[in-house]
């Protein structure tokens, strides 16, 4: 009954917080709490609402949870200088973590997985455990479904995407995205779908939307280059915290075959491949994801 209630609990309202000079939108499971146990970072084109079910389930376990909208995503203010690099995104997260009294259990999905990997490598003192859900690490599939990401590397990409997608209704955009990231669209929670449409409606037509998407795509792409300091496999190798990696066999964006390399790269932790699951296990199978995260936090995996 408690689990069923968590999955039907409305999205947390959240509030803006000043982080490194930007108005960053933060959803907290307990806005009155001074400490935070778990911090969650969304993926490319996503927002903090993607964590709603997992936030509620972790809160039922007695943990305080916070989920951030990265700059230019969700409700957060865009970067005035257009810096959407991995280093800048990681810097925002580090600034937030620095304001907390104790190290946190850090969780990231897709682009967020890349961002939190950089955070954990840069500041091991801030991270108790690291959880990567379909992290955007080098060796990502490229197909028709990834056209927006490929367009993100082209000149005038933001304008191209605005032209290609600008006439989509918020509902159509959400439907397209969920079909892409769910292994089985039949698992979509109707309440979360309605909330996603509401969030997308708030962003519809904002001038910075595609600039943030394109800038973050390019920033992520730089992390795929082996000669760069922010090469993501190198950064993962530097992580000291215990790592949980979750991958889905039906992921259309991140090739689950990289799970083996993750297991070989991390110094300690566990990698799980989930049959039939897509790119966002926290949305598609939140109960299973919650149980794995809980076991990881408790050191029981």
N, C-alpha and C positions, 0 to 999 in steps of 0.2 A: 504493500500500500504506500509506503514512504517513497519507494522508487517511482511508482505511478504518479504520485503527487508531484515529484520533482520534475518529471517529464511534461507535466501540464502546468507548471508554474510559469507565469508570464516573464518575459525578459526583464532584467534589471534596468532601471532607468538610467543610472550612471550620472556623471557630472564632469564638467571640464576642470582640469587641473593644469596649472602652469608647470611645464617641464622644459627646461632649457630654453625658455623664451617663447614657447609655443603653447597654445591652448590644446591640450591633448585630452580626448574624451576617454574616461576610465569608468568601467563598470565594476562595482565591488559587491561581493556577496553580503558584506556587512559594512556599510558606510561609516558606522560608528567605531569600528575597530581601528586601533592605531598600528597594529601589525598586520602583515599579510603572509600567509603560508605558501600559497601557490600563485604564480603569475603566468598568464597565457597570452601568446602573441599569434595573431591570425596570419593567413596567407595572402598571396597576391590577389587583389580584387575583393578580398574579404573584409571583415570587421569584427569587433569584439562580440557581436551577437552570435557569431559562429560557435561560441563556447557556452551558450546558455545552459544546455542540458548538463554538460560536464561540470560547469560551475555549481549548479544546484546539487548535483550528486555529491561533489566533493564537500560542499557546505553541509550536507546531511551527515557527513562523517566528522563534522566539527572543525573543518578547516576554513580559514578565511581566504577568499580567492579574489584576484583582480585580473581583469582583461583590458588591454589597451587597444585603442584604435591608433595605428601608426600614422604619422603625418600624411595628410592628404587622403586618408582612407576613413571610412565610416563617417563620424562627425568631427574628426580632428581637423585642426587648421592645416592648410597646405604649407609646405616649406616656401618661404618668400623668395629664397635664392634658387629654388628648384633642385636642391641636393637631396636625392632619394637613394643615395648609395647605401650599401650594407653597413658601412661604418657609421653613417648618420643615423640610420634606423637603430643600430645597436647602441649608439650614444644616447638616444632618447630612453631606451630601456635601462641602460646603466644609470642614467640620472634618476630614474624612478626608483630603481633598486637601492641606490645610495641613500635614498630618503627613508628607507625601512630599517628597523632595528636589528633584524637578523637575516641570514641568508635564506633564500627561497627555493622552492621546487619550481623550476622554470620549464615551461612547456611551449612548444612552437609547432605550427602546422605549415607545410609547404614553404613559402618565402619566410614565414615566421620561424620555421625550423632552421633555416640558414642564419637568420638574425640572431636567434638565441645561441646558436653554435659559436658565433663571433663573440657574443657577450660572455659565454662561459670560458672561452679561450682567453679573452682579454682580462676578465675579472673573476678568477676562480673563487675569490673570497666572498662573492655575492651569491654563489649558486651551490645549493646543497645537493640537488639532483637535477639532471637534464633529461627531458622527455621530448623525443622528436617524432612527430606524426607525419609520415610521408614527407620528409624534409627535402627541400629542393637542393639536392647535391648534384655535382657534375655527373653526367650520364642520364639525362632526362630524355624521355621520348619526344619526338617531334612528328606530328601528324596533322591532319586537317583540323582536329579539335583545338590544336594549339596555335591556330592562325593569329589570334590577338597577341600572343607572346612573340611570334615571329615578326609581326608588324611592328612590335615595340622596338625592334632593332633597326627599323628603316628610318630614313630621313622623313621629317614631317609626320612622324608616326602618330602623334596625338591627334593631329588634324585628320589623318586617314581613319583612325578609329572612331572619331566623332562622326565622320561622314558615314562609316560603315554601320555604326551601332547607335547613332544619335536618335534615330527614329523609333528604336525599340521602346515599347512600353516597359515600365518597371516590372510588371508581371511576366512579360515575355523574357526579360533579361534574367530574372530569378529562375524561371523554368529552365532556360537554357543552361544556366550555371549549375543548377542542382542535377540536371540530367548528366552533365559532364563529370561532376565530382562524386556522385553516388554510384557504387557498383550495382545497386538495385534501387531504382527510383521508387519502388513500392515501399521502401523504408522511410520515405520522407514524412516527417511529423507535420501534420496539417497546421498546427499552431505555429511551429517555427517557420513554415512556408509563409504564412500570413504576416508574421513579424518581419521576415526578410523582405517581402514586398513593401512593407511600410518603411523600412530602412532605405531601400532602394529608391523609393519615391522621394525621400528627403534629399537624396543626392542627385536626382534626375536633373540634367541640364546644368549642373554646376561646372564652371569653366575649368576647374583644376582637376577634375576626375581623371581624365585620360592622361594628363601630364604626370600625375602621381603614378598611374599604372605603367606608363612608358618609362619614366625615370627609374622606377623600382625594377622593371624588367631589365633595363640596361645595367643597373647596379648589381643585380643578381648575376647577369651574364659575365661581368668582370670577375666575379667570384668563381667562375668556371675555368679561368685561365691559369694554367699551372705555374706560370712564371711570376704571378702576382703574390704579394704578401697575404692578401685576403683569399687566396685559393682555398676553397672550402674543405677539401680533403685534408689539407695541411692544418687548417684551423681545428677540424674535428680531432685530429691526432694530438692537438695541444690541450684538449679538454681533460681536466682532472676529475671532475664530478662523475659519479656513476651515471650511465646513460641507458635509457630505455628507447629503443627504436621500434616503431610500429609501421608496418607496410601492408597494403592490401593487394591481393592478386588481381583485382579488377581496376587498379589505378590507371587512368588514361593519361596522367600527367607525369608521374614519377615512376620509373621502371622499378618494380619490386625486386628485380634481380640485384639491385645495389645493396640489398639487405646483407648479403654475404660480405661485401666490402666494408660496410659499417661495422659488422661484428668483428672483422679482422682489424679495423682501425682503432676502435675504442679500447681504452686501457682496462675498463671494467664496466659490466652491465649486461644487458639482455636485448636481443633482437627477436621480434615476433612478426611473422607473416600471417595475416588474417585472410582465410579463404573467402572469396566472393565479395570482399569489401573494396571500396573505391578510395578516393583521395582524401576524404575527410572523415576518419573513423569516429571522431568526437561527435559528429552530427549523425552519422549513419548507424553506428552501434554504440551509443553513449554508455550503456550499462557495462558492456564488455570493456570498453576503454577505461571507464572509471575503476573497474576492478583491477586492471593491469596497472594503472597509475597508482592506485592505493598500495598494491603489493610492492611496487618499485620504491615508493616513498618509505615504506616500512622496512625495506631491505629484505623482502621475502620472495623475490624472484630468483 
